[in-house]
Amino acid sequence: MANIEFEQELTFPVEKKKLTFKQKLRRDKWLYLLLIPGIIYFALFKYLPMWGILMAFQDYSPFLGFWESDWVGFTHFQNFFSNPDFFRLLRNTLILAVYDIIFFFPVPIILSLLINEVRITLFKRTVQTLVYIPHFMSWVIIASISYVFLTTSGGIINDIIAHFTGETVSFLSHPDWFRPMIIGQVIWKEVGWGTVIFLAALANVSSEQYEAAIVDGAGRFRRVWHVTLPALRSTIVILLILRLGNFLDQGFQQIYLMTNSLNREVADVFDTYVYFMGITQGAFSYSTAVGLFKAVVGIILIYGANWFAKKMGQEGLF
């Protein structure tokens, strides 16, 4: 009789009482306490400044203040879209964004797969450290190193080219070299950070899956294709969605540091345009409208990519 009652308890477990918010707060008070610095940071530097987007619909004047400036509606957006520079800025930004997705995004995935196949621990950690170090360098340092290597007057790479061909290449000033140089810098600086994320995802892959694949006769390439890549699929989808959210955000510092009068035609993007119009010319409302346009495009791309990912059977970002 006791055994029957015990089996019934296993078959029909007693439902746990749901905790109220106060009870959860009391139980996990130290975890919630750890959230406070992050909440304060996002509230002060992310959410509170969002009120500034109202300037895009005003003729903002620092002398009148935020609430006393005249409202002009969508005038700044109309001026921006009708500006002859709009399509040039859009073309330059889109080309760099597409190059970023095509050439940069797959590199951390490929590198993490290669590092994951290394069996010598010391060599593996050394490579991880070397590719991760540039992530901590500022764009000023990256631009300085690029100048030392690529300048026509004493640049290391140009000295080697001149030694074999007798000529130098204007990497820093020729418009045709600007985009490859920008993408090359991004790959060198950020590939290590992306590799860390993918290697962390690969650390959760059970070794039993690899052992089962070996028993089934799968070689190294097939193990990567059928075990490793499927384990990275969700991480790849999430990072791609986040990347699309910053599709029109090419970063101000890098572009500004590598721009000069000779390559400006292909170097001007929305980020540098906002700086020149907002800071140097004082068109605060106009530059805010440009920034809001970028943000709206990013939101649309995030929701669109997330919807498409779910349609394809992936988890998506939300």
RAGIWO-V790225 format. One record per residue. RES is the residue in one small letter. PHI is phi in degrees with one decimal (999 if undefined). PSI is psi in whole degrees, -180 to 180 (* if undefined). NEAR is the number of other C-alpha atoms within 8 Angstrom. Layout:
res = (RES/RES)
phi = (PHI/PHI)
psi = (PSI/PSI)
near = (NEAR/NEAR)
This chain:
res = (m/a/n/i/e/f/e/q/e/l/t/f/p/v/e/k/k/k/l/t/f/k/q/k/l/r/r/d/k/w/l/y/l/l/l/i/p/g/i/i/y/f/a/l/f/k/y/l/p/m/w/g/i/l/m/a/f/q/d/y/s/p/f/l/g/f/w/e/s/d/w/v/g/f/t/h/f/q/n/f/f/s/n/p/d/f/f/r/l/l/r/n/t/l/i/l/a/v/y/d/i/i/f/f/f/p/v/p/i/i/l/s/l/l/i/n/e/v/r/i/t/l/f/k/r/t/v/q/t/l/v/y/i/p/h/f/m/s/w/v/i/i/a/s/i/s/y/v/f/l/t/t/s/g/g/i/i/n/d/i/i/a/h/f/t/g/e/t/v/s/f/l/s/h/p/d/w/f/r/p/m/i/i/g/q/v/i/w/k/e/v/g/w/g/t/v/i/f/l/a/a/l/a/n/v/s/s/e/q/y/e/a/a/i/v/d/g/a/g/r/f/r/r/v/w/h/v/t/l/p/a/l/r/s/t/i/v/i/l/l/i/l/r/l/g/n/f/l/d/q/g/f/q/q/i/y/l/m/t/n/s/l/n/r/e/v/a/d/v/f/d/t/y/v/y/f/m/g/i/t/q/g/a/f/s/y/s/t/a/v/g/l/f/k/a/v/v/g/i/i/l/i/y/g/a/n/w/f/a/k/k/m/g/q/e/g/l/f)
phi = (999/-63.8/-65.4/-64.9/-64.4/-65.5/-65.5/-64.5/-65.5/-71.3/-75.6/-120.9/-67.0/-74.0/-68.2/-75.9/-71.1/-72.5/-84.5/-77.5/-62.4/-63.8/-66.6/-64.2/-64.0/-69.3/-71.3/-111.3/-60.3/-72.1/-68.8/-66.5/-64.0/-67.4/-76.2/-59.0/-59.1/-65.9/-64.3/-63.3/-61.4/-67.3/-66.6/-79.7/-107.9/-118.6/-87.4/-59.7/-66.3/-64.4/-62.8/-66.0/-66.9/-63.5/-61.8/-64.2/-108.4/-122.4/-97.3/-66.8/-131.1/-59.7/-75.9/-84.6/92.1/-67.5/-91.1/-98.1/-69.7/-72.2/-86.6/-123.4/68.1/-96.8/-60.3/-66.2/-67.4/-62.9/-64.7/-68.5/-70.3/-90.4/-69.1/-58.7/-77.1/-59.3/-69.6/-66.8/-64.4/-64.2/-63.3/-62.3/-68.0/-65.4/-63.3/-65.5/-66.0/-67.7/-59.2/-62.7/-68.5/-76.2/-98.6/-87.0/-57.1/-73.8/-62.4/-60.5/-66.0/-63.1/-65.3/-66.2/-65.0/-67.4/-65.2/-64.2/-84.1/-74.2/-103.2/-85.9/-60.6/-62.1/-64.4/-62.7/-68.9/-63.9/-63.9/-58.4/-66.3/-65.1/-79.6/-89.4/-58.4/-58.5/-61.1/-88.9/-83.7/-77.5/-66.5/-64.6/-67.5/-61.2/-64.3/-65.6/-63.7/-61.1/-64.3/-62.2/-83.1/-109.5/-62.5/-77.4/-105.3/93.8/-67.7/-60.4/-66.3/-67.6/-64.5/-67.0/-63.6/-65.1/-64.5/-93.2/-112.8/81.2/-129.9/-113.9/-115.7/-83.9/-62.5/-82.9/-119.5/-77.6/-59.7/-68.0/-95.9/-64.5/-65.4/-59.6/-67.1/-63.4/-65.1/-61.6/-64.5/-62.4/-62.1/-64.6/-80.7/-107.7/-64.9/-66.5/-64.2/-63.4/-64.4/-60.7/-64.1/-70.9/-67.3/-65.0/-67.9/-70.4/-66.1/-87.8/-75.5/-69.7/-66.3/-63.9/-65.1/-66.0/-64.0/-65.3/-66.1/-65.6/-61.0/-77.0/90.6/-76.2/-78.0/-64.0/-64.0/-69.7/-66.0/-64.6/-71.5/-99.4/-118.1/-70.1/-61.4/-59.6/-69.7/-91.7/-57.5/-65.0/-65.1/-62.6/-63.7/-64.2/-66.7/-66.8/-62.1/-64.1/-65.7/-66.3/-63.5/-105.5/-60.1/-93.6/-101.3/-94.5/86.4/-75.9/-59.6/-60.9/-64.0/-63.8/-68.7/-97.4/-90.1/-142.4/-65.6/-86.8/-112.1/-61.9/-60.8/-103.6/-91.8/-67.4/-128.1/-60.6/-65.1/-70.4/-64.8/-61.4/-63.9/-64.9/-76.5/-83.6/-92.2/-77.5/-109.3/73.2/-87.0/-65.6/-66.8/-63.9/-67.4/-64.6/-63.1/-64.7/-64.3/-67.2/-60.0/-60.8/-64.4/-64.1/-61.6/-63.0/-63.6/-61.5/-67.1/-64.2/-66.0/-65.0/-66.7/-65.3/-63.0/-66.2/-62.5/-67.5/-64.3/-86.9/91.8/-92.6/-72.1/80.1/-87.4/-153.7)
psi = (-42/-37/-38/-43/-38/-42/-38/-36/-37/-36/-39/82/148/131/136/143/131/135/144/169/-40/-39/-41/-40/-40/-37/-41/36/-37/-32/-42/-32/-36/-22/-20/-48/-40/-41/-43/-42/-50/-35/-42/-40/-7/-51/-45/-43/-12/-20/-22/-17/-15/-23/-26/-20/13/162/76/136/126/-27/-33/-27/175/-40/-17/-8/150/142/133/3/-130/22/-44/-35/-41/-43/-37/-46/-26/-5/133/-24/-15/-51/-32/-44/-42/-43/-48/-42/-44/-40/-45/-37/-42/-42/-39/-44/-41/-45/-36/-46/-41/-19/-48/-33/-48/-45/-39/-36/-40/-44/-37/-26/-10/133/-13/110/-44/-46/-40/-46/-35/-44/-43/-43/-43/-39/-17/-25/-45/-21/-28/-4/144/162/-23/-43/-42/-44/-38/-43/-41/-40/-43/-37/-33/-11/150/-17/84/6/140/-48/-41/-31/-40/-43/-43/-32/-37/-30/-19/3/161/160/130/74/-39/-18/-22/130/-31/-23/-7/-52/-46/-36/-41/-47/-38/-41/-42/-43/-46/-39/-40/-5/-31/-39/-45/-36/-39/-42/-46/-35/-34/-37/-37/-23/-20/-3/128/136/-21/-32/-42/-40/-40/-38/-38/-42/-36/-1/14/132/-176/-43/-42/-32/-39/-42/-40/-16/-54/-52/-43/-31/-26/-7/-48/-39/-41/-43/-45/-45/-34/-41/-45/-36/-40/-28/-27/29/-41/4/97/0/126/-47/-51/-49/-43/-42/-29/3/139/179/-21/-28/12/-29/-34/-10/-24/122/179/-37/-46/-32/-41/-40/-50/-40/-39/-42/-52/-30/-7/18/74/-46/-41/-46/-33/-38/-39/-44/-38/-36/-44/-43/-41/-43/-41/-42/-43/-42/-38/-49/-39/-45/-39/-42/-43/-38/-42/-36/-30/5/9/166/-37/-179/-31/*)
near = (4/5/6/7/8/8/8/8/9/7/6/6/6/5/4/4/4/4/6/6/6/6/8/10/9/7/6/8/9/6/7/9/7/8/8/8/7/8/8/8/9/9/9/9/8/9/9/8/8/7/7/6/10/7/13/14/14/12/11/12/8/6/4/9/9/9/5/6/11/7/7/9/7/8/8/13/10/8/8/10/7/7/7/6/6/10/7/8/11/10/8/12/13/10/8/11/11/8/10/10/9/8/9/13/10/9/10/13/11/8/9/12/10/8/10/9/6/9/6/6/7/6/8/11/8/8/9/11/8/8/10/13/9/11/10/6/9/7/9/9/8/11/11/8/8/9/10/10/10/13/13/11/4/8/12/9/8/14/11/8/12/10/7/6/6/7/6/9/7/10/11/10/10/10/12/6/11/14/9/8/9/10/13/8/9/10/10/10/12/11/14/15/9/10/12/10/8/13/10/8/11/11/6/6/9/6/6/6/9/10/8/8/10/10/7/6/6/10/7/6/7/9/13/10/9/8/11/12/9/8/10/11/8/10/9/8/11/10/8/9/13/9/8/11/11/9/10/11/8/12/7/8/8/11/13/8/9/8/10/7/5/8/12/10/7/8/11/13/11/13/10/11/10/13/10/9/13/14/10/7/7/7/9/11/14/13/14/13/14/12/10/10/8/10/8/8/10/13/9/8/11/12/8/8/10/12/9/8/12/10/7/6/6/9/8/11/6/4)
